[in-house]
Amino acid sequence: MPPKKSNGYRWFVVAVFFVFMLLHQSDKLLISPLTPNIQKEFNLTNTQIGAFSTGALLVGALLYPVWGYLADRFSRAKLMALASAIWGSTTWLNAIAPNYTSFLITRSSTGIDDSSYPGMFSLVSDYFSPTMRGKVYGLMQLTQPLGYLIGMVVATLFGGTLGWRNLFYITGSLGIVVAILIFFGVKEAPRGKSEPELQDLEKIGVYKFEWKHVKGLFKKPSMILIYLQGFFGVFPWNVITFFFFLYLTNERMYDDQTKLIVMGLAIIVLAAGYPIGGFLGDALFKRTTSGRAIIGTIGVIMGAVFLFLALKTPVDNQTQFTVYMALAALFMPFASPNVISTVYDVTLPEVRSTSLAVESFIESGGAALAPLLTGIIADALSIEQAMLIICLSAWALCAVFFIVAAFLIPRDVAVLRQQMRERADYERAHQDDAPAAGAA
């Protein structure tokens, strides 16, 4: 029998995955502040730096459909334990790389576990109702900026004394520890149990993964637009993640202390943007099912405005630059928890891992291009120009996609709610029958 969805236990599950994501993101994003050290050791160009970032993203992108399919067929909790173990192992391999070629290969292998998140978010969706998911996902996504901040502080304080290789050994070891915690601490939940129409049922049938439901994702107008914005929406994130530290070092010529102040404040504000965006999305979703898309639109527009103002601030005006970066950081994550929640607002529970994996796969296509493209433009012009060209163009397209999606989402949400009502009626009429298989 699956575990009871007690209020305390579901928050324990969130806490375990929060720890996993925080340490995993710290390890994943540690590469950015350590890039100057790695660049110096291997004598790398900006294009080569972009290549090893792109390698990991490509591996992750190719494996998104695999992880999504497995998570919809098997235990999501056990798969997340496996992902954590793979994270630890591949990070160790990256730490022993003796030259750039082996570093490129092993760094690319660290992308294997990066595509496991759809199964985790799908499992969490079965512990929380639709009107709470934005807040929960916003809380969990705090781990990305906090992980970056931890990575930046650790790299700055210990990168010179311990060296980047020893830091990777440490973070890889943490991956193994977390794998054990997930394996023994996190249990499965019945798929779809948190849907409003099914919450009052003592038990529900097992609705199995079917390919026809996956194909149906591409027939939903709102999902097509969400997928399109995902492809372009990750460009700015990857540009900033992989090159902003170099931008502060090489083009603004900030010392380590100044970089910590500027980036520290921006990351703290960025962290607040996730739960704020999720909270606003949930609140507006209660009024209109277009609410999450509206919040996403506001986020990408305001993020673009303040990033432009920050990059155009004179180098000697550090205060103004810091303020504009903090404001850009506040709005940038608004879309993220709302995109995940929207995917689950319009898809059946038994294909939610796959549906988010498809979205993430498409995102990764854009993410994989971003670092390499940025490196090429940066070598030809400057890192600042590369960030402006890529970020502003991508966010302008995302705003258009969100605006159109806002008009289409209500119909797709209504279709899912009707499907859930039909399932609830079926379950009530067949409480003593065998579990259902593949019902609408």
VOGU-3710 file (C-alpha; in Angstrom, 3 decimals, decimal comma):
1> mppkksngyr> 0,000/0,000/0,000  1,301/3,483/-0,774  2,076/5,811/2,123  -0,618/8,024/3,558  -0,264/11,590/2,433  0,013/13,124/5,896  0,739/16,813/6,063  3,956/16,238/8,007  5,309/13,544/5,745  4,708/15,458/2,532
11> wfvvavffvf> 6,771/18,343/3,912  9,458/15,845/4,920  9,575/14,723/1,262  9,943/18,352/0,180  12,722/18,843/2,751  14,659/15,794/1,498  14,391/16,920/-2,112  15,298/20,466/-1,074  18,554/19,134/0,404  19,175/17,049/-2,723
21> mllhqsdkll> 18,570/20,000/-5,039  20,590/22,431/-2,913  23,688/20,229/-2,836  23,241/19,101/-6,434  22,887/22,671/-7,674  25,891/23,736/-5,576  27,955/21,033/-7,267  26,546/21,766/-10,719  26,986/25,543/-10,484  30,342/25,404/-8,695
31> ispltpniqk> 31,899/25,204/-12,147  31,064/28,853/-12,874  33,091/30,574/-10,112  35,854/27,987/-10,579  36,050/28,614/-14,327  38,869/31,204/-14,046  40,997/28,606/-12,169  40,195/25,862/-14,686  40,744/28,252/-17,593  44,194/29,106/-16,260
41> efnltntqig> 45,216/25,478/-15,616  44,206/24,241/-19,090  44,826/27,557/-20,934  41,302/27,701/-22,371  39,551/30,165/-24,670  35,990/31,371/-24,058  34,836/29,045/-26,834  36,407/26,028/-25,102  34,739/27,012/-21,842  31,427/27,212/-23,647
51> afstgallvg> 32,082/23,771/-25,156  32,407/21,889/-21,857  29,298/23,624/-20,522  27,429/22,724/-23,695  28,638/19,103/-23,445  26,981/18,530/-20,059  23,808/20,220/-21,245  23,641/18,073/-24,379  24,011/14,854/-22,400  21,285/15,982/-20,029
61> allypvwgyl> 19,036/16,955/-22,922  19,361/13,570/-24,631  18,475/11,743/-21,422  15,415/13,801/-20,447  13,002/11,542/-22,387  14,634/8,468/-20,817  14,338/9,746/-17,235  10,788/10,982/-17,892  9,655/7,643/-19,308  11,253/5,669/-16,468
71> adrfsraklm> 9,683/7,949/-13,844  6,211/7,396/-15,304  6,711/3,616/-15,307  8,669/2,906/-12,119  9,301/4,231/-8,617  10,193/7,893/-8,825  11,751/7,864/-5,352  14,164/5,041/-6,187  15,084/6,686/-9,487  15,962/9,899/-7,648
81> alasaiwgst> 18,242/7,911/-5,326  19,958/6,485/-8,419  20,317/9,979/-9,885  22,018/11,214/-6,728  24,477/8,294/-6,808  25,295/9,036/-10,460  25,865/12,691/-9,563  28,477/11,702/-6,980  30,253/9,220/-9,262  30,544/11,471/-12,321
91> twlnaiapny> 31,770/14,402/-10,235  34,594/12,226/-8,910  35,533/11,321/-12,480  35,589/15,000/-13,445  37,913/15,732/-10,523  40,653/13,413/-11,819  40,668/14,699/-15,426  44,348/15,306/-16,375  43,794/17,412/-19,528  41,168/19,399/-21,388
101> tsflitrsst> 39,930/16,487/-23,528  39,298/14,238/-20,526  37,830/17,189/-18,625  35,413/17,816/-21,506  34,334/14,163/-21,562  33,916/13,763/-17,802  32,242/17,148/-17,424  29,779/16,122/-20,101  29,035/12,931/-18,145  27,858/15,024/-15,181
111> giddssypgm> 24,794/15,870/-17,273  23,456/12,301/-16,909  21,703/12,979/-13,594  20,715/16,569/-14,395  17,677/15,358/-16,359  16,140/13,410/-13,460  14,186/16,365/-12,013  10,851/15,754/-13,856  10,305/12,573/-11,843  10,954/14,436/-8,597
121> fslvsdyfsp> 8,535/17,253/-9,458  5,944/14,701/-10,574  6,206/12,862/-7,242  5,807/16,132/-5,325  2,735/16,984/-7,430  1,034/13,905/-5,971  1,469/15,312/-2,461  0,068/18,824/-3,123  -3,089/20,192/-4,767  -2,872/22,379/-7,903
131> tmrgkvyglm> -3,449/25,605/-5,938  -0,372/24,928/-3,775  2,104/23,623/-6,341  3,457/26,991/-7,467  4,494/27,876/-3,915  6,037/24,456/-3,314  7,975/24,472/-6,581  9,070/28,044/-5,893  10,394/26,925/-2,515  12,236/23,968/-4,025
141> qltqplgyli> 13,725/26,159/-6,739  15,286/28,388/-4,115  18,014/25,783/-4,293  19,332/27,000/-7,651  20,347/30,527/-6,559  21,292/29,356/-3,068  23,377/26,581/-4,618  25,089/29,108/-6,854  25,753/31,346/-3,847  27,184/28,449/-1,862
151> gmvvatlfgg> 29,322/27,432/-4,837  30,561/30,993/-5,300  31,469/31,424/-1,626  33,149/28,015/-1,420  35,078/28,599/-4,648  36,211/32,057/-3,538  37,232/30,997/-0,032  38,658/27,556/-0,738  39,296/27,349/-4,485  42,836/28,667/-4,085
161> tlgwrnlfyi> 43,759/26,595/-1,029  41,978/23,288/-1,665  41,926/23,498/-5,464  39,007/22,789/-7,769  39,716/19,055/-7,872  39,387/18,595/-4,104  36,181/20,619/-4,082  34,716/18,252/-6,668  35,724/15,263/-4,523  33,812/16,758/-1,598
171> tgslgivvai> 30,634/17,557/-3,534  30,718/14,165/-5,237  30,836/12,446/-1,856  27,786/14,401/-0,731  25,900/12,974/-3,707  26,390/9,439/-2,393  25,218/10,435/1,093  22,054/12,038/-0,278  21,363/8,969/-2,435  21,176/6,866/0,738
181> liffgvkeap> 18,855/9,407/2,391  16,433/9,386/-0,552  16,501/5,599/-0,935  15,463/4,940/2,657  13,486/8,109/3,443  11,227/8,906/0,473  8,174/6,801/-0,430  5,983/6,770/-3,524  2,542/8,438/-3,608  -0,435/7,289/-5,723
191> rgksepelqd> -0,360/9,096/-9,056  -3,113/11,700/-9,225  -4,123/11,389/-5,554  -3,785/15,153/-4,960  -6,176/16,126/-7,763  -9,232/17,877/-6,251  -11,667/15,405/-7,796  -9,828/12,385/-6,332  -8,723/13,628/-2,912  -11,751/12,294/-1,008
201> lekigvykfe> -11,466/8,764/-2,392  -10,142/6,079/-0,064  -8,232/4,460/-2,930  -7,828/5,118/-6,623  -6,993/2,909/-9,575  -3,604/2,568/-11,164  -3,656/4,625/-14,350  -0,796/3,454/-16,503  1,512/5,291/-18,866  0,299/5,188/-22,481
211> wkhvkglfkk> 2,013/6,581/-25,552  -1,240/8,026/-26,884  -1,298/10,394/-23,921  2,275/11,477/-24,663  1,351/12,164/-28,279  -1,611/14,141/-26,999  0,779/16,642/-25,376  1,603/18,017/-28,817  -2,082/18,530/-29,568  -2,556/20,919/-26,633
221> psmiliylqg> -2,060/24,515/-27,866  -0,922/25,739/-24,460  1,744/23,019/-24,181  3,166/23,883/-27,601  3,617/27,495/-26,489  5,104/26,435/-23,153  7,574/24,252/-25,044  8,511/27,119/-27,376  9,107/29,570/-24,533  11,143/26,888/-22,779
231> ffgvfpwnvi> 13,558/26,595/-25,707  14,307/30,324/-25,748  13,749/31,034/-22,063  16,802/29,106/-20,897  19,207/31,081/-23,105  19,526/33,982/-20,625  19,880/31,661/-17,642  22,763/29,747/-19,153  24,469/32,862/-20,472  24,397/34,453/-17,021
241> tfffflyltn> 25,227/31,237/-15,148  28,326/30,408/-17,173  29,671/33,841/-18,126  28,589/36,449/-15,596  31,441/35,690/-13,199  33,917/36,070/-16,075  32,165/39,303/-17,087  32,663/40,772/-13,620  36,292/39,607/-13,573  37,474/40,470/-17,084
251> ermyddqtkl> 35,277/43,350/-18,246  34,228/45,135/-15,060  37,534/44,207/-13,391  35,967/43,722/-9,959  38,095/42,176/-7,220  36,950/39,062/-5,330  35,346/41,007/-2,507  33,363/43,220/-4,880  32,219/40,225/-6,885  30,978/38,547/-3,717
261> ivmglaiivl> 29,003/41,637/-2,710  27,419/42,167/-6,128  26,682/38,533/-6,828  25,725/37,737/-3,247  23,013/40,410/-3,160  21,725/39,492/-6,624  21,530/35,799/-5,741  19,740/36,424/-2,436  17,137/38,521/-4,262  16,958/35,915/-7,034
271> aagypiggfl> 16,217/33,274/-4,417  13,292/35,332/-3,142  11,951/35,641/-6,691  11,148/31,913/-6,927  8,669/31,638/-4,031  7,305/35,132/-4,775  6,666/34,120/-8,386  5,113/30,824/-7,267  2,930/32,553/-4,656  1,717/35,162/-7,144
281> gdalfkrtts> 1,050/32,471/-9,742  -1,026/30,398/-7,286  -2,945/33,485/-6,137  -3,782/34,601/-9,669  -4,507/31,007/-10,754  -7,355/30,937/-8,202  -8,908/33,915/-10,013  -8,138/32,880/-13,577  -6,470/29,780/-14,995  -4,388/32,160/-17,153
291> graiigtigv> -2,794/33,551/-13,997  0,472/31,643/-14,163  1,126/32,768/-17,763  0,433/36,381/-16,768  3,014/36,219/-13,979  5,486/34,618/-16,396  4,988/37,488/-18,840  5,662/40,087/-16,145  8,784/38,227/-15,070  10,492/38,055/-18,465
301> imgavflfla> 9,667/41,650/-19,413  10,851/43,220/-16,168  13,919/40,969/-16,011  14,951/42,108/-19,492  14,475/45,800/-18,650  16,591/45,743/-15,515  19,339/43,531/-16,990  19,697/46,005/-19,866  19,941/48,917/-17,425  22,524/47,050/-15,340
311> lktpvdnqtq> 24,815/46,162/-18,237  24,645/49,721/-19,554  25,659/51,175/-16,189  29,182/52,701/-16,234  31,842/50,457/-14,720  32,686/52,934/-11,966  29,069/53,168/-10,740  29,043/49,994/-8,700  26,029/50,913/-6,569  23,726/51,513/-9,536
321> ftvymalaal> 24,931/48,326/-11,221  24,234/46,315/-8,054  20,728/47,745/-7,631  19,727/47,073/-11,238  21,128/43,545/-11,095  19,178/42,876/-7,909  15,955/44,090/-9,542  16,600/41,955/-12,629  17,265/38,996/-10,339  13,941/39,502/-8,537
331> fmpfaspnvi> 11,846/39,129/-11,707  13,903/36,558/-13,640  12,632/33,467/-11,752  8,930/34,419/-11,795  8,237/32,171/-14,779  9,985/29,024/-13,548  7,618/27,637/-10,842  4,645/28,723/-12,928  5,860/26,828/-16,009  6,189/23,584/-14,027
341> stvydvtlpe> 2,769/24,111/-12,440  1,202/24,899/-15,821  2,548/21,681/-17,326  0,833/19,758/-14,516  -2,333/21,886/-14,776  -3,020/20,470/-18,245  -1,532/16,936/-18,259  -2,670/13,584/-16,882  -0,905/12,360/-13,692  0,526/9,213/-15,288
351> vrstslaves> 2,435/11,160/-17,973  3,531/14,160/-15,915  7,150/13,086/-15,637  7,283/12,594/-19,393  5,462/15,861/-20,123  7,906/17,876/-18,015  10,799/15,841/-19,425  9,709/16,800/-22,950  9,581/20,443/-21,871  13,004/20,114/-20,250
361> fiesggaala> 14,381/18,299/-23,313  13,299/21,185/-25,511  14,705/23,648/-22,971  18,007/21,826/-23,051  18,231/22,239/-26,793  18,340/25,980/-26,196  20,478/25,654/-23,088  23,092/23,593/-24,915  23,454/26,220/-27,618  23,659/29,184/-25,248
371> plltgiiada> 27,148/28,787/-23,672  28,882/27,961/-26,955  27,063/30,734/-28,836  27,886/33,188/-26,064  31,541/32,200/-26,149  31,714/32,755/-29,918  30,044/36,170/-29,708  32,137/37,119/-26,670  35,379/36,281/-28,507  34,223/38,384/-31,464
381> lsieqamlii> 32,759/41,319/-29,512  32,597/41,171/-25,715  30,841/39,220/-22,973  28,594/42,224/-22,332  27,466/42,398/-25,960  26,926/38,646/-26,063  24,691/38,791/-22,976  22,688/41,733/-24,311  22,103/40,176/-27,729  21,103/36,760/-26,448
391> clsawalcav> 19,165/37,662/-23,280  17,034/40,477/-24,670  16,135/38,597/-27,851  15,178/35,452/-25,962  13,054/37,230/-23,369  11,198/39,216/-26,036  10,145/35,952/-27,702  9,162/34,425/-24,354  6,886/37,377/-23,585  5,028/36,794/-26,862
401> ffivaaflip> 4,640/33,066/-26,153  3,327/33,668/-22,623  0,812/36,273/-23,785  -0,651/33,952/-26,425  -0,617/31,012/-23,975  -2,655/33,039/-21,484  -5,588/32,915/-23,917  -5,260/29,175/-24,587  -4,514/27,658/-21,173  -8,091/27,877/-19,742
411> rdvavlrqqm> -9,439/25,458/-22,355  -6,724/22,862/-21,690  -7,179/23,167/-17,909  -10,919/22,611/-18,340  -10,260/19,449/-20,367  -8,056/17,984/-17,605  -10,583/18,828/-14,876  -13,284/17,035/-16,869  -11,022/13,977/-17,236  -10,444/13,947/-13,478
421> reradyerah> -14,187/14,183/-12,793  -14,772/11,213/-15,087  -12,120/9,224/-13,244  -13,631/10,129/-9,876  -17,067/8,993/-11,066  -15,568/5,751/-12,368  -13,741/5,089/-9,086  -16,874/5,683/-6,999  -18,837/3,323/-9,190  -16,156/0,600/-9,067
431> qddapaagaa> -14,684/0,837/-5,550  -14,726/-2,934/-5,228  -13,452/-3,672/-8,734  -9,868/-4,324/-9,868  -7,673/-1,236/-10,443  -8,361/0,654/-13,654  -5,775/0,611/-16,420  -5,382/3,399/-18,904  -8,786/5,039/-18,424  -9,244/8,532/-19,825
//
